[in-house]
Amino acid sequence: MRRLGEIIDSARARDLELSSCVIVPEEAPVRDVLSRMRQVSRSIALVTDEEGLTGIFTERDVLRKVVLNPETWDLPVSGFMTADPHTIAPDTSVREAIRMMNAGKFRDLPVVDEGGRVLGNLTHAAIVCYLCEFMQTEVKNLPPCPSQVPQTVEGA
């Protein structure tokens, strides 16, 4: 059985299930971006121009900058996005992706190729699902409540 450290060092972003994303141009109105995000049940939109990814617009941006200001809904999303988001290449290790997510306190990492083309979005949930595949015995045998783990060995 492989150890967790070996798994996260050898696995690459391309090995995980990358989420599809809402990709919008910088000039798209916030209202339209939110509508597209709702339609496909996504919590982020990746903002692009002709040269590639320029920003990320997340549900946090909505809550902090938009939701209480209806006058902003018809303005370009570029005014409310997080510019120059952290990204990773498809060959980035899962360990490095986890490190970046923890350090930046974010749940999404856009995956881009060497030409800057968006390949997908790596989420914290995709990492958890991937790791659970390798730790099925441990995951399936967890009790519903941690306090239910027996403190002594039972059996005949």
C-alpha positions as CSV (number, residue, x, y, z in Angstrom):
1,M,0.0,0.0,0.0
2,R,1.4,3.4,-1.0
3,R,1.8,6.1,1.6
4,L,-0.1,9.3,1.4
5,G,3.1,11.3,0.9
6,E,4.1,9.2,-2.1
7,I,0.6,9.7,-3.6
8,I,0.6,13.4,-3.4
9,D,4.2,13.7,-4.6
10,S,3.6,11.5,-7.7
11,A,0.1,12.6,-8.7
12,R,-0.1,15.6,-11.0
13,A,-2.9,18.1,-11.6
14,R,-3.7,16.4,-14.9
15,D,-4.4,13.1,-13.1
16,L,-7.3,14.7,-11.1
17,E,-10.8,15.5,-12.2
18,L,-10.6,19.1,-13.4
19,S,-13.9,21.0,-13.1
20,S,-15.3,22.7,-16.1
21,C,-15.4,26.4,-15.6
22,V,-17.3,29.5,-16.6
23,I,-15.0,31.5,-18.8
24,V,-16.0,35.1,-19.5
25,P,-14.4,38.1,-21.1
26,E,-13.3,41.0,-19.0
27,E,-16.0,43.3,-20.3
28,A,-18.9,40.9,-19.4
29,P,-21.4,42.6,-17.0
30,V,-21.4,41.1,-13.5
31,R,-25.1,40.3,-13.9
32,D,-24.4,38.1,-16.9
33,V,-21.5,36.4,-15.2
34,L,-23.6,35.6,-12.1
35,S,-26.3,34.2,-14.4
36,R,-23.9,31.9,-16.2
37,M,-22.4,30.8,-12.9
38,R,-25.9,29.9,-11.6
39,Q,-26.9,28.1,-14.8
40,V,-24.0,25.6,-14.6
41,S,-23.7,25.5,-10.8
42,R,-20.2,26.9,-10.5
43,S,-18.8,29.1,-7.7
44,I,-16.2,30.8,-9.9
45,A,-15.7,32.3,-13.3
46,L,-12.4,32.7,-15.0
47,V,-11.9,36.0,-16.7
48,T,-9.9,36.2,-19.9
49,D,-8.8,38.6,-22.6
50,E,-7.3,37.7,-26.0
51,E,-4.0,36.8,-24.4
52,G,-5.4,34.4,-21.7
53,L,-6.4,34.3,-18.1
54,T,-6.5,37.8,-16.4
55,G,-8.6,37.1,-13.3
56,I,-10.9,35.0,-11.2
57,F,-14.3,36.0,-10.0
58,T,-15.5,33.9,-7.0
59,E,-18.4,33.8,-4.7
60,R,-16.3,35.6,-2.2
61,D,-15.9,38.5,-4.6
62,V,-19.7,38.5,-5.0
63,L,-20.2,38.6,-1.2
64,R,-17.6,41.2,-0.5
65,K,-17.9,43.5,-3.5
66,V,-21.2,43.1,-5.3
67,V,-24.1,41.6,-3.4
68,L,-25.0,44.8,-1.4
69,N,-24.4,47.1,-4.4
70,P,-27.0,46.4,-7.1
71,E,-25.6,49.4,-9.1
72,T,-22.5,47.3,-9.8
73,W,-24.4,44.5,-11.4
74,D,-24.2,46.1,-14.9
75,L,-20.5,47.0,-14.6
76,P,-17.7,44.9,-16.2
77,V,-16.6,41.9,-14.1
78,S,-13.0,43.1,-14.5
79,G,-13.6,45.7,-11.8
80,F,-14.5,43.0,-9.2
81,M,-12.4,40.0,-10.1
82,T,-9.1,39.1,-8.4
83,A,-6.5,40.0,-11.0
84,D,-3.6,37.7,-11.8
85,P,-4.8,34.7,-9.9
86,H,-2.4,31.9,-8.9
87,T,-2.4,29.1,-11.5
88,I,-0.8,25.8,-11.9
89,A,0.5,23.8,-14.9
90,P,-0.9,20.3,-15.6
91,D,2.4,18.8,-14.4
92,T,2.2,20.4,-11.0
93,S,2.2,17.9,-8.1
94,V,-0.8,17.5,-5.9
95,R,1.5,18.3,-2.9
96,E,2.4,21.7,-4.5
97,A,-1.3,22.4,-5.4
98,I,-2.3,21.7,-1.8
99,R,0.5,23.9,-0.5
100,M,-0.6,26.8,-2.7
101,M,-4.2,26.4,-1.7
102,N,-3.4,26.4,2.0
103,A,-1.0,29.3,1.7
104,G,-3.4,31.4,-0.3
105,K,-6.5,30.2,1.5
106,F,-8.4,29.4,-1.7
107,R,-10.4,26.5,-2.9
108,D,-9.8,26.7,-6.6
109,L,-6.7,26.7,-8.8
110,P,-7.0,27.3,-12.5
111,V,-4.9,24.9,-14.6
112,V,-3.3,26.5,-17.6
113,D,-1.0,25.1,-20.3
114,E,2.3,26.7,-21.3
115,G,0.5,28.8,-23.9
116,G,-1.8,30.3,-21.2
117,R,-4.9,28.3,-22.3
118,V,-7.3,27.4,-19.5
119,L,-7.5,23.6,-19.2
120,G,-9.8,23.5,-16.2
121,N,-10.1,24.2,-12.5
122,L,-8.6,22.2,-9.7
123,T,-10.8,22.2,-6.6
124,H,-10.1,21.1,-3.1
125,A,-13.0,18.7,-3.5
126,A,-11.2,17.0,-6.5
127,I,-8.1,16.5,-4.3
128,V,-10.1,15.0,-1.5
129,C,-11.9,12.6,-3.9
130,Y,-8.7,11.6,-5.6
131,L,-7.0,10.8,-2.2
132,C,-10.1,8.9,-1.1
133,E,-9.6,6.5,-4.0
134,F,-6.3,5.5,-2.6
135,M,-7.5,5.3,1.0
136,Q,-10.8,3.4,0.5
137,T,-10.3,1.1,3.4
138,E,-9.6,3.9,5.8
139,V,-12.4,6.1,4.5
140,K,-15.1,3.3,4.3
141,N,-14.3,2.1,7.8
142,L,-14.5,5.5,9.5
143,P,-17.3,5.5,12.2
144,P,-20.0,8.2,11.8
145,C,-18.6,9.9,14.9
146,P,-14.9,9.9,15.8
147,S,-15.9,9.2,19.4
148,Q,-17.2,5.8,18.3
149,V,-13.7,4.5,17.7
150,P,-13.3,1.7,20.3
151,Q,-10.4,2.3,22.7
152,T,-9.8,-1.5,23.3
153,V,-9.6,-4.4,21.0
154,E,-12.7,-6.5,20.8
155,G,-13.4,-9.9,19.4
156,A,-12.9,-13.6,20.1
